[in-house]
């Protein structure tokens, strides 16, 4: 989630939504995202809304929030069940009779696996109690490979989880050091083996373009990931976010900034290597062994679906209304304790904004966009995009705009032309 939210109107104190937005819930899948904003150590590249124990502690308090009882609400991992559940209660009240069954649950962070399996399972139970879960619901948690073992993963499976997303990032030690990742590469295999033994689907997250990472390093990481036979792989180009430790190192000249050409070469290598191993791309940065193993929760985002984001800084979208919570755990918990919504800002998208978002997100998918859904400027741009090798000719002949490999590398350019910008 972004380091600073967009400018918008204040969110209503009671969290209420317009009836028109609620009525749209019947038209598509509904997901719940739960944000656990704790990490043992902050990675140098990360600008997500997370807090280390030292950042949350008052002077004189023990640094580890699990070793103290917080005088301030929302500042320990032992608090998380109560305040996330309180927002689930709020969501159920706001959605009322329009509330659908939940198709997907995704617990992210931060490091959700700083919580116990009992805590994480309790959150899934809380969702089930308030909304009901679809019989084939996808239930995912992110995990740091160092924070889970076979027993932990078996407990997650028993609690209703179906999927685990492991932050591998790289198999190369010097790359992990540059990213300030603390996990041991050997523990990725241990975590994958434990998840598989527990019956959980496995996704691995990779990052490419780290300063000092060679093409050979990236090839090594791809091969190491494939050797673990995950069901799903994500590969993201490193972005140096303002205010991060890595941004400071780049600014001081200690490490070079990521290079666009280098990242393009690494993306092409990822596509070639993963395709050869039997993985198909279904979104610009995501590959799966089969369509059934794509991340359904994230597909809900890219297809313009509905979701309620629970937790500090979490973002939500229902029926063209988008809102986000306050970021600080203590403020978040205090708002809920006072009987109100933790929402900080909200915007209602107009038809043009919703169209632009639909094109922006949909063009990233391998399924592409129906040409008939494009406005006139977009339809007029298609022949030129085909001529430039940015759209696949076969799908276009069948009435869909689908990016070629070159088009994926230039997705922003394609988007601007489809929107007539």
C-alpha positions as CSV (number, residue, x, y, z in Angstrom):
1,X,0.0,0.0,0.0
2,X,1.3,3.5,-0.8
3,X,3.4,5.5,1.7
4,X,0.8,8.3,1.6
5,X,-2.9,8.1,0.7
6,X,-4.4,10.3,-2.1
7,X,-6.2,13.5,-1.3
8,X,-9.9,12.9,-0.7
9,X,-12.9,13.6,1.5
10,X,-12.9,12.5,5.1
11,X,-14.4,9.0,5.7
12,X,-17.8,9.0,7.5
13,X,-17.5,8.5,11.2
14,X,-19.8,5.5,11.1
15,X,-18.2,4.0,7.9
16,X,-21.5,4.0,6.1
17,X,-21.7,3.5,2.3
18,X,-24.1,4.7,-0.3
19,X,-26.9,2.3,-1.2
20,X,-25.9,2.3,-4.9
21,X,-22.4,1.0,-3.9
22,X,-23.9,-1.7,-1.7
23,X,-26.2,-2.9,-4.4
24,X,-23.2,-3.6,-6.6
25,X,-21.9,-6.2,-4.2
26,X,-24.3,-8.8,-5.7
27,X,-22.5,-8.4,-9.1
28,X,-19.1,-9.8,-8.3
29,X,-16.8,-11.7,-5.8
30,X,-16.2,-10.2,-2.4
31,X,-12.8,-10.5,-0.6
32,X,-11.4,-9.6,2.8
33,X,-7.9,-8.3,3.2
34,X,-6.5,-8.2,6.8
35,X,-3.3,-6.2,7.4
36,X,-0.9,-7.2,10.2
37,X,1.4,-4.2,10.6
38,X,4.3,-5.8,12.4
39,X,7.8,-6.8,11.3
40,X,10.8,-7.9,13.4
41,X,13.1,-5.9,11.2
42,X,12.3,-3.3,8.5
43,X,13.6,-4.2,5.1
44,X,15.6,-1.4,3.5
45,X,13.4,-1.2,0.4
46,X,10.0,-1.5,2.0
47,X,7.6,1.5,2.5
48,X,4.6,-0.6,3.5
49,X,2.7,0.4,6.6
50,X,4.6,-1.8,9.1
51,X,6.3,-1.2,12.4
52,X,9.1,-2.9,14.2
53,X,9.0,-3.5,18.0
54,X,11.5,-0.7,18.5
55,X,9.3,1.7,16.6
56,X,6.3,0.9,18.7
57,X,8.0,1.0,22.1
58,X,7.9,3.9,24.4
59,X,11.2,4.8,26.1
60,X,11.7,2.4,29.0
61,X,9.4,-0.3,27.6
62,X,10.8,-3.6,26.4
63,X,11.4,-3.4,22.7
64,X,9.5,-6.7,21.8
65,X,5.8,-6.0,22.0
66,X,5.2,-9.6,22.8
67,X,7.1,-9.0,26.1
68,X,4.9,-6.2,27.4
69,X,1.3,-5.2,27.9
70,X,0.8,-2.1,26.0
71,X,-0.5,1.0,27.7
72,X,-1.5,2.2,24.3
73,X,-4.1,0.1,22.4
74,X,-3.1,-1.5,19.1
75,X,0.7,-1.6,19.7
76,X,1.3,-5.3,20.3
77,X,0.8,-8.5,18.4
78,X,-1.4,-9.7,21.2
79,X,-3.8,-6.8,20.4
80,X,-4.3,-7.7,16.8
81,X,-7.1,-10.2,17.2
82,X,-9.2,-7.7,19.1
83,X,-8.9,-4.7,16.8
84,X,-9.1,-6.6,13.5
85,X,-12.1,-8.4,14.7
86,X,-13.7,-5.1,15.8
87,X,-13.3,-3.8,12.2
88,X,-14.9,-7.0,10.9
89,X,-17.8,-6.2,13.2
90,X,-18.0,-2.7,11.7
91,X,-17.9,-4.1,8.2
92,X,-20.7,-6.5,8.9
93,X,-22.9,-3.7,10.3
94,X,-22.2,-1.4,7.4
95,X,-22.9,-4.0,4.7
96,X,-26.0,-5.3,6.5
97,X,-28.3,-7.3,4.3
98,X,-26.1,-6.6,1.3
99,X,-23.2,-8.6,2.8
100,X,-22.2,-11.5,0.5
101,X,-20.3,-14.6,1.4
102,X,-16.5,-14.1,1.3
103,X,-14.8,-15.7,-1.7
104,X,-11.2,-14.9,-0.7
105,X,-9.3,-13.9,2.4
106,X,-5.8,-12.6,2.3
107,X,-3.7,-11.8,5.4
108,X,-0.7,-9.5,4.6
109,X,1.7,-7.2,6.2
110,X,4.1,-6.7,7.6
111,X,4.8,-10.2,8.7
112,X,1.5,-12.0,9.6
113,X,3.4,-15.0,10.8
114,X,4.7,-13.0,13.7
115,X,1.3,-14.0,15.1
116,X,0.6,-17.5,16.3
117,X,-1.3,-20.0,14.2
118,X,-4.1,-19.7,16.8
119,X,-4.3,-16.0,16.2
120,X,-4.3,-16.3,12.4
121,X,-6.9,-19.1,12.6
122,X,-9.0,-16.9,14.9
123,X,-9.1,-14.2,12.2
124,X,-10.3,-16.7,9.6
125,X,-12.9,-17.9,12.0
126,X,-14.0,-14.3,12.7
127,X,-14.6,-13.8,8.9
128,X,-16.5,-17.0,8.7
129,X,-18.7,-16.2,11.7
130,X,-19.6,-12.7,10.4
131,X,-19.9,-13.3,6.6
132,X,-19.6,-17.0,5.8
133,X,-17.0,-18.4,3.5
134,X,-17.7,-19.8,0.1
135,X,-17.2,-23.6,0.0
136,X,-14.1,-23.2,-2.2
137,X,-12.8,-20.0,-0.6
138,X,-9.2,-19.2,-1.1
139,X,-7.5,-18.3,2.2
140,X,-3.9,-17.0,2.0
141,X,-1.4,-15.6,4.4
142,X,2.0,-14.1,3.6
143,X,4.9,-15.5,5.5
144,X,8.6,-14.9,6.2
145,X,10.3,-18.3,5.6
146,X,12.2,-17.9,9.0
147,X,8.9,-17.6,11.0
148,X,7.2,-20.9,10.0
149,X,8.0,-24.5,10.4
150,X,6.1,-27.8,9.7
151,X,4.0,-27.6,12.9
152,X,3.1,-24.0,12.3
153,X,2.0,-24.7,8.7
154,X,0.0,-27.8,9.7
155,X,-1.8,-25.6,12.2
156,X,-2.6,-23.1,9.5
157,X,-4.1,-25.8,7.3
158,X,-6.3,-27.1,10.1
159,X,-7.5,-23.5,10.7
160,X,-8.8,-23.2,7.2
161,X,-5.9,-21.7,5.2
162,X,-5.5,-23.0,1.7
163,X,-2.5,-21.1,0.5
164,X,0.8,-19.5,1.8
165,X,2.8,-16.8,0.0
166,X,6.4,-16.9,1.0
167,X,8.8,-13.9,0.7
168,X,11.8,-15.5,-1.0
169,X,12.9,-12.4,-2.9
170,X,16.2,-13.9,-4.0
171,X,18.4,-17.0,-3.5
172,X,21.6,-15.0,-3.6
173,X,23.0,-14.0,-0.2
174,X,24.5,-10.6,-1.3
175,X,21.2,-9.6,-2.9
176,X,19.3,-10.4,0.3
177,X,21.8,-8.4,2.3
178,X,21.3,-5.4,0.0
179,X,17.6,-5.7,0.5
180,X,18.1,-6.1,4.3
181,X,16.2,-9.4,4.2
182,X,17.0,-11.4,7.2
183,X,15.8,-14.9,6.2
184,X,18.2,-17.7,5.4
185,X,17.8,-19.0,1.8
186,X,17.8,-22.6,3.1
187,X,14.7,-21.9,5.1
188,X,12.7,-21.2,1.9
189,X,12.9,-24.9,1.0
190,X,12.1,-25.9,4.5
191,X,9.0,-23.7,4.5
192,X,7.9,-24.9,1.0
193,X,8.3,-28.5,2.0
194,X,6.3,-27.9,5.2
195,X,3.5,-26.1,3.4
196,X,3.3,-28.9,0.8
197,X,3.2,-31.5,3.5
198,X,0.3,-29.6,5.2
199,X,-1.7,-29.5,1.9
200,X,-1.2,-25.8,1.3
201,X,-0.7,-24.3,-2.1
202,X,2.5,-22.4,-2.3
203,X,3.4,-19.0,-3.9
204,X,6.9,-17.5,-3.9
205,X,7.6,-13.8,-4.2
206,X,10.8,-12.6,-6.0
207,X,12.3,-9.2,-6.6
208,X,14.6,-8.3,-9.5
209,X,16.8,-5.3,-10.2
210,X,18.5,-5.0,-6.8
211,X,21.7,-2.9,-6.9
212,X,24.6,-5.3,-7.5
213,X,22.4,-8.2,-8.8
214,X,23.8,-9.6,-12.0
215,X,21.8,-11.3,-14.7
216,X,23.5,-14.5,-13.5
217,X,22.3,-13.8,-10.0
218,X,18.7,-13.4,-11.2
219,X,18.9,-16.6,-13.3
220,X,20.1,-18.4,-10.2
221,X,17.2,-17.1,-8.2
222,X,14.7,-18.1,-10.9
223,X,16.2,-21.6,-11.1
224,X,16.2,-22.0,-7.3
225,X,12.5,-20.9,-7.1
226,X,11.5,-23.3,-9.9
227,X,13.4,-26.2,-8.3
228,X,11.0,-25.8,-5.3
229,X,8.0,-26.4,-7.7
230,X,5.7,-23.7,-6.3
231,X,2.2,-23.5,-7.6
232,X,2.6,-19.7,-8.2
233,X,5.4,-17.2,-8.6
234,X,5.4,-13.4,-8.4
235,X,8.3,-11.4,-9.7
236,X,8.4,-7.6,-9.1
237,X,10.9,-5.0,-10.3
238,X,12.5,-3.2,-7.4
239,X,11.3,0.3,-6.9
240,X,13.2,2.7,-4.7
241,X,10.5,4.3,-2.6
242,X,11.1,7.8,-1.1
243,X,11.9,7.7,2.6
244,X,13.2,4.2,2.7
245,X,16.7,3.2,3.8
246,X,17.5,2.1,0.3
247,X,16.5,5.5,-1.1
248,X,19.0,7.1,1.3
249,X,21.8,4.7,0.2
250,X,21.1,5.5,-3.5
251,X,21.0,9.3,-2.7
252,X,24.4,9.1,-1.0
253,X,25.9,7.1,-3.8
254,X,26.5,4.0,-1.8
255,X,24.6,1.8,-4.3
256,X,23.4,2.5,-7.8
257,X,19.7,3.1,-8.6
258,X,17.9,0.3,-10.4
259,X,18.4,0.5,-14.2
260,X,15.4,0.3,-16.5
261,X,17.2,-1.6,-19.2
262,X,18.6,-4.1,-16.7
263,X,15.1,-4.7,-15.3
264,X,13.7,-5.2,-18.7
265,X,16.4,-7.8,-19.5
266,X,15.6,-9.5,-16.2
267,X,11.8,-9.5,-16.9
268,X,12.4,-11.1,-20.3
269,X,14.6,-13.7,-18.6
270,X,11.9,-14.4,-16.1
271,X,9.3,-14.9,-18.8
272,X,11.5,-17.2,-20.8
273,X,12.6,-19.3,-17.8
274,X,9.2,-19.6,-16.2
275,X,7.5,-20.4,-19.5
276,X,10.1,-23.2,-20.1
277,X,9.3,-24.6,-16.7
278,X,5.5,-24.7,-17.4
279,X,4.4,-21.5,-15.7
280,X,2.0,-19.2,-17.6
281,X,1.7,-15.5,-17.1
282,X,-1.8,-14.3,-16.1
283,X,-0.8,-10.8,-14.9
284,X,2.2,-8.8,-15.8
285,X,4.1,-9.7,-12.6
286,X,2.5,-13.1,-11.9
287,X,2.8,-16.7,-13.2
288,X,1.0,-19.9,-12.2
289,X,1.2,-23.6,-13.1
290,X,-2.4,-23.5,-14.3
291,X,-5.3,-21.0,-14.4
292,X,-6.7,-22.6,-11.2
293,X,-3.6,-21.7,-9.3
294,X,-3.7,-18.0,-10.0
295,X,-4.3,-15.8,-6.9
296,X,-8.0,-15.3,-6.9
297,X,-7.8,-12.6,-4.3
298,X,-5.5,-10.4,-6.4
299,X,-7.6,-11.1,-9.5
300,X,-10.4,-9.5,-7.6
301,X,-8.3,-6.3,-7.4
302,X,-7.3,-6.4,-11.1
303,X,-10.9,-7.1,-12.3
304,X,-12.3,-4.2,-10.3
305,X,-14.0,-6.4,-7.7
306,X,-15.1,-5.6,-4.2
307,X,-13.1,-6.0,-1.0
308,X,-13.0,-4.7,2.5
309,X,-9.4,-3.9,3.8
310,X,-9.2,-4.5,7.6
311,X,-6.3,-3.1,9.6
312,X,-4.1,0.0,9.9
313,X,-3.6,1.7,6.6
314,X,-5.7,-0.9,4.7
315,X,-7.5,0.2,1.5
316,X,-11.0,-0.9,0.5
317,X,-13.3,-0.7,-2.6
318,X,-17.0,-1.4,-2.9
319,X,-19.1,-0.3,-5.8
320,X,-16.9,2.5,-6.9
321,X,-16.3,3.9,-3.4
322,X,-12.7,3.6,-2.2
323,X,-11.5,4.4,1.3
324,X,-8.5,3.8,3.5
325,X,-7.8,3.6,7.2
326,X,-5.5,5.6,9.4
327,X,-2.0,4.2,9.4
328,X,-0.9,4.3,13.0
329,X,-1.9,1.2,15.0
330,X,-2.7,3.2,18.2
331,X,-5.0,5.7,16.3
332,X,-6.6,2.8,14.4
333,X,-7.4,0.9,17.6
334,X,-8.6,4.0,19.4
335,X,-11.1,4.8,16.6
336,X,-12.6,1.4,16.9
337,X,-12.6,1.4,20.7
338,X,-14.6,4.7,20.4
339,X,-17.3,3.0,18.4
340,X,-16.4,4.6,15.1
341,X,-14.7,3.7,11.8
342,X,-10.9,3.9,11.5
343,X,-11.4,5.3,8.0
344,X,-9.3,8.3,7.2
345,X,-10.2,9.3,3.7
346,X,-12.7,8.3,1.0
347,X,-13.4,9.0,-2.7
348,X,-16.3,8.1,-4.9
349,X,-15.1,7.4,-8.4
350,X,-17.1,8.9,-11.3
351,X,-17.8,6.9,-14.4
352,X,-14.7,8.2,-16.2
353,X,-12.4,7.3,-13.3
354,X,-13.9,3.8,-13.1
355,X,-13.4,3.3,-16.8
356,X,-9.7,4.5,-16.6
357,X,-9.1,2.1,-13.6
358,X,-10.8,-0.8,-15.5
359,X,-8.5,-0.2,-18.5
360,X,-5.4,0.4,-16.3
361,X,-5.9,-2.9,-14.4
362,X,-7.4,-5.0,-17.0
363,X,-4.7,-4.5,-19.6
364,X,-2.2,-6.1,-17.2
365,X,-4.1,-9.4,-17.4
366,X,-3.4,-12.2,-19.9
367,X,-7.1,-12.3,-20.5
368,X,-6.9,-8.7,-21.7
369,X,-9.7,-6.3,-22.4
370,X,-12.8,-6.7,-24.6
371,X,-12.3,-4.2,-27.4
372,X,-16.0,-3.3,-27.2
373,X,-15.4,-2.1,-23.7
374,X,-13.0,0.6,-24.9
375,X,-14.1,4.1,-25.6
376,X,-13.6,5.4,-29.1
377,X,-10.1,6.7,-28.5
378,X,-9.0,3.3,-27.2
379,X,-10.5,1.4,-30.2
380,X,-8.8,3.9,-32.6
381,X,-5.5,3.2,-30.9
382,X,-5.6,-0.5,-31.4
383,X,-4.3,-0.7,-35.0
384,X,-1.3,1.3,-34.1
385,X,-0.6,-0.8,-31.0
386,X,-0.8,-3.9,-33.2
387,X,1.5,-2.4,-35.7
388,X,4.0,-1.5,-33.0
389,X,4.0,-5.1,-31.7
390,X,2.5,-4.1,-28.4
391,X,-0.8,-6.1,-28.7
392,X,-1.2,-9.7,-29.7
393,X,-2.9,-10.0,-33.2
394,X,-4.8,-13.2,-32.5
395,X,-6.7,-12.0,-29.5
396,X,-7.3,-8.7,-31.2
397,X,-8.9,-10.5,-34.1
398,X,-11.1,-12.2,-31.5
399,X,-12.1,-8.9,-30.0
400,X,-9.7,-8.6,-27.1
401,X,-6.6,-6.4,-26.4
402,X,-3.8,-8.6,-24.9
403,X,-0.3,-7.4,-24.3
404,X,2.6,-9.0,-26.1
405,X,5.9,-9.5,-24.2
406,X,7.1,-6.1,-25.5
407,X,3.7,-4.7,-24.6
408,X,4.2,-5.9,-21.0
409,X,7.5,-4.1,-20.9
410,X,5.8,-0.9,-22.1
411,X,2.5,-1.3,-20.4
412,X,2.3,2.3,-19.3
413,X,2.7,3.4,-22.9
414,X,0.0,1.1,-24.0
415,X,-2.3,2.4,-21.3
416,X,-1.8,6.0,-22.2
417,X,-2.6,5.3,-25.9
418,X,-5.7,3.3,-25.0
419,X,-6.9,6.2,-22.8
420,X,-6.1,8.7,-25.5
421,X,-3.6,10.5,-23.3
